[in-house]
Amino acid sequence: MAGSAPRRRRLLCLEELMAQLREQGVEDRAEVKAAYLEADGHISIIRHDKR
C-alpha cells in the first residue's frame, strides 16, 4: 500500500493479556471468543454468547 505507515509488531505475554481481560471483567479466558490488540495498545474482546 503506497503511502501507508509500516505496522509495528508487539508481542503480548499471557500474563499481560489476562490482566487486561480482568480489567474488562473477564474471569476465565474461555469466555472470550476473540481478542484484538488495537492500535492504541488496548484489547477489544468479543465474548461467547451466553445461552
URSUL-V88855 format. One record per pair of residues at least 12 apart in sequence whose C-alpha atoms are under 10 Angstrom apart, sorted by sequence separation. I is the first residue (numbers start at 1). J is the second residue. If there is no record, write none. Layout:
{{I:J} {I:J}}
This chain:
{{17:29} {33:45} {34:46} {35:47} {32:45} {33:46} {34:47} {21:35} {31:45} {32:46} {33:47} {34:48} {31:46} {32:47} {33:48} {31:47} {32:48} {33:49} {30:47} {31:48} {32:49} {17:35} {29:47} {30:48} {31:49} {24:43} {26:45} {31:50} {17:37} {24:44} {24:45} {26:47} {20:42} {21:43} {20:43} {21:44} {20:44} {21:45} {12:37} {17:42} {11:37} {17:43} {10:37} {8:39} {10:41} {7:39}}
